[in-house]
Amino acid sequence: MLPDYSIPVQEHAFSLNDLVLDSVADNDRLVGGLWVSILPRNEERTLETLKHAGEHGIVALKTTFLLGGNPDPNTWDAKTRELAEACFAAAERHNLVFHFHTSAGGSSDINNFIPLVEEFGKRVKIYLVHFGGGVSGHIKLVPRFLDWVEQGYEVYCDTTWTIGFGARWLMTEIEKRGVGADRVLFASDEPWSDFWSEYWKIYGAPVSDELKQRILYRNYEELYGNTKS
């Protein structure tokens, strides 16, 4: 369970953190992620949110750069870096997965995430939502993603919004190289995408049933399923 940020107002996604906290506290079938931002204008909201990072049922942090800023650490000023470090420190301390929205072009282009992964990806689990979100993103990410896994980076992804060949290429390369089978998760991105089209990207791929099962549910169980007691 994650806050929605489709309304382009900084306060909106933060306003849903309380709903996430209440929901995961009341229902042991749910786990959730908290909305954060490294934009200095959101410092007070983010620092208040991070106070709840270790609470029961919270397994992730989530942010996007569609609302401003850039994931490339080389572009950060001192205040931005200070706030980013606070977020990564909380994720590291509480073993949270840090979700980042990716898309083709603009600040969310995968090129801007490469230095972020390579600076923080051995400290914190980094989840690249949408796997680059477009053809150029897939072409850049498939070999690099698996290189990162081999090099010890804690990177994860899902295949929502992958275009045509993207999910298939990733999965066949996983089997060829023998790495990354535990780093891809199924997601539907409803209502912006469609559950069945996302499902068939995985289920219809020319790969083993074992890999399909890992992606469709086992990787989620291993990453998030044992966090509540």
Secondary structure as GFF3:
##gff-version 3
##sequence-region A 1 229
A	DSSP	alpha_helix	10	15	.	.	.	ID=ss1
A	DSSP	alpha_helix	17	26	.	.	.	ID=ss2
A	DSSP	beta_strand	32	35	.	.	.	ID=ss3
A	DSSP	three_ten_helix	40	42	.	.	.	ID=ss4
A	DSSP	alpha_helix	43	50	.	.	.	ID=ss5
A	DSSP	beta_strand	58	63	.	.	.	ID=ss6
A	DSSP	three_ten_helix	73	75	.	.	.	ID=ss7
A	DSSP	alpha_helix	78	94	.	.	.	ID=ss8
A	DSSP	beta_strand	97	101	.	.	.	ID=ss9
A	DSSP	alpha_helix	110	120	.	.	.	ID=ss10
A	DSSP	beta_strand	125	129	.	.	.	ID=ss11
A	DSSP	three_ten_helix	130	132	.	.	.	ID=ss12
A	DSSP	alpha_helix	135	150	.	.	.	ID=ss13
A	DSSP	beta_strand	155	158	.	.	.	ID=ss14
A	DSSP	alpha_helix	165	177	.	.	.	ID=ss15
A	DSSP	beta_strand	184	185	.	.	.	ID=ss16
A	DSSP	alpha_helix	195	203	.	.	.	ID=ss17
A	DSSP	alpha_helix	209	213	.	.	.	ID=ss18
A	DSSP	pi_helix	214	218	.	.	.	ID=ss19
A	DSSP	alpha_helix	219	224	.	.	.	ID=ss20
###
